Each structure stands twice: as C-alpha cells, then as structure tokens.
Amino acid sequence: HWLRKAGLQKLQKRTDAQQKANRAAADAEKAAHPERYPRGTVVGHVPDTGISREPNPGKWLPMTDAANSKAGGAIGPAVKNGATVDCLTIDGKKPDCK
C-alpha cells in the first residue's frame, strides 16, 4: 500500500501549480481510458492528492463527483489542523495499518 511505503504523512494545502498538475493527470487518465469513466463519473486520485501531493497516484478510482468531493473535502479540515495520516480506508476496506 502507498501509505505504508511512504510513511506517516502530514497534510498540506495544495498549491495552484499542484492543483493544475493534479487536474492534468486526471484529465489524461480519463482521455486514455474513457470506458472507465462514463458520464457522471470523475477520476479519483487514490490516495487523494491532499495526502500524497502526487498528481499520478498509486491508483485511479472511478467515482461520482459527489463522492470525490466528499473524500477530498474530509481532508480540508484536517489540513487546517496540521493532522497526520497513518491509515486510509479505500473501497470500504481498511488495510492492515501498522
């Protein structure tokens, strides 16, 4: 798992340049695999770029815009608090986070 390899992550706000790179990577993924992203589906970064700060994540996840916003939106309040992340739940499954 990405987080296990990367280690404990401190959440940081994304810069404008990071946001543009994240969007460009997601757009490229959607263009390369349109069959994975039917109408109403967006490209989700897993882990979210608020954690990884990487435009090309360990996994792409087709999801609704609402779900993607909720996943990223949950990180926002934690960023303000300078929280750290040591475990992620993905696809409703919590991996063995040690």
C-alpha angles and dihedrals in degrees: 000000000000096000093049090053095042096044130214111349128208111214116240134181114258118243122229089255091053091049091052092048091048092051092046091051092048091047090051091050091050092048091049094048110025091157089068093054112051121179111304093026125109133193112259122202112225111227094029114250089242086071105031099032084209121125091207107052133194089261140014116219124196107224142151118271089244092054092046091050091049092049093049093036092058089061095055098075090045091053090059089053094047090237124177127227122218102161138028131201110217126184089355092301126114110210123215098280110193 
